[in-house]
Amino acid sequence: MNDTLSAQNDSRYEKPLDKLLNLYIESLDVYEKVAYEIAKNSLESSYDMEKSIGFIDFLKKNNFTIRE
């Protein structure tokens, strides 16, 4: 596979952080969404979804990378 084609394939999985966070939230089941809301409301500004185990696993499982 040449470098151009490889780069194009890799870019399909490279997305801005806000889009990846939205995809992650959409992928949550009902119980996970409830837990997310509780964490967000309870922890407020100290909650960082980007550093959560679930989000990191979501990125790995789907081969996503965050576009800088």
RARACOR-V701154 format. One record per backbone hydrogen bond with DSSP energy under -0.5 kcal/mol. NH is the residue of the N-H (numbers start at 0). CO is the residue of the C=O. If there is no record, write none. Layout:
BEGIN
nh,co
NH,CO
NH,CO
END
This chain:
BEGIN
nh,co
5,1
6,2
7,3
8,4
9,5
10,6
11,7
11,8
12,9
13,10
14,12
14,64
16,66
19,15
20,16
21,17
22,18
23,19
24,20
25,21
26,22
27,23
27,24
32,28
33,29
34,30
35,31
36,32
37,33
38,34
39,35
40,36
41,37
42,38
43,39
45,42
46,43
50,47
51,48
55,51
56,52
57,53
58,54
59,55
60,56
61,57
62,59
63,58
64,12
66,14
66,64
END
